[in-house]
Amino acid sequence: MVLNVPFGDMKVHYRAIQKEIDEAVQRVIASGYYILGPELETFEKQFAQFLGANYVVGCASGTEAIYLALAAFGVGPGDEVLVVAHTAVPTISAISMTGAEPVFVDIDPKSYVMDVNKVTAKLSAKTKAIVPVHLYGQMVDMEPLLALAKSKGIPVLEDVAQATGATYKSKQAGTMAECGAFSFYPSKNLGAFGDGGAVCTNSKEIYEQLLMLRNYGQSKRYYHDQIGINSRLDEIQAAILAAQLPFLSGWNKRRHEIAQKYTQGLKDLVITPHEEAGRNHVYHLYVIQNNDREGLQKYLADQGIGTLIHYPVPAHLQKAYSYRGYKAGDLPVTEEMTQRILSLPMYPELTDAQVDYVIEQVRNFHLQNPQAQLVCSSSERASNMALQSR
Ligand SMILES: Cc1ncc(COP(=O)(O)O)c(C=O)c1O
């Protein structure tokens, strides 16, 4: 029997919390206050408290959260920003919006995030910021990265779009560096019912900059101290986010439980995600690697299971960034991963029956196609990739 397991399902998500969402939306509509009002203030306070950060500034998207934080650092034309190419391209778009240039660092083959050992080689006199991306829901190795950045006097911005609620030695993602940028795109671990984003910081100075930059650069109404933009989190979205915040930790726990089921069920046939010690992975995405990703994707689609590739083309090889002059082979670990990765359905509303069905179908494919199987220990994989990158 074919069971339908879509890659994502926002309607199921809405139905699970319909009462809270409907109440929040109705309250805002009836209030007559839609931009920069009490709902946003409440959400910013509650989210700051959840994170353990001094300040949160809501804005219109994750892309603009990254842009606003970099602008608050003073990043602009002529500057370079270190970042990975294995990310959602909006991370890079936001760097470009400041006028600065992205400089790409390869990833670690086990955790799939920035390889902190490869940062020093990419630093230059022009480096004005470093943007570690906590991809798929697991944080970058922040302590050595922050120590290096501090020694060079370079500010760090965490891209937390895929890792809301993740931790590193009990510290919330976004709170370890000068700023953290969040996306509330609907499918994110904490998602709006539309676009939304936020920046968190512990610095009063950066906080005050951010308040101006998101609101046309105004210090007070009609007095523009900075060249700003319009990037505000609507009252409706703020109310929807505040209504969902109490559920976030439970949802992240359920994501982790689903991930453990997948890993137990599949680790003898495919490469499953590696969880670094001391870091709590919140599984925005559950990504496996095998030797026939297209074959598996088609087989699963025929069985009613939705999958996606995050991401098929790394940023340094995208047409939009060809002007930077990168070529195939420049980031070997990123490029190798890109050929093999496939994201399975991952959201808290998945039922155990759906998860078991996905495991069963992924197993069926690999048992019928043994050449597609790919298993080796993480350390073997790391040393294979190190050899290839020479
Ligand atoms: C890692 C990462 N950074 C940045 C973004 C941009 O966020 P948004 O879509 O809210 O602009 C996303 C989401 O697409 C993302 O996954």
The ligand as a Gaussian input file, in Angstrom:
#p B3LYP/6-31G(d) Opt

LIG

0 1
 C       20.600000      28.850000       5.797000
 C       19.634000      29.905000       5.348000
 N       20.009000      31.198000       5.368000
 C       19.170000      32.184000       4.992000
 C       17.895000      31.912000       4.562000
 C       17.012000      33.046000       4.117000
 O       15.847000      33.138000       4.869000
 P       14.507000      33.774000       4.224000
 O       13.969000      32.778000       3.253000
 O       13.619000      33.974000       5.409000
 O       14.890000      35.063000       3.582000
 C       17.445000      30.580000       4.538000
 C       16.074000      30.219000       4.129000
 O       15.740000      30.045000       3.019000
 C       18.337000      29.551000       4.930000
 O       17.958000      28.268000       4.913000

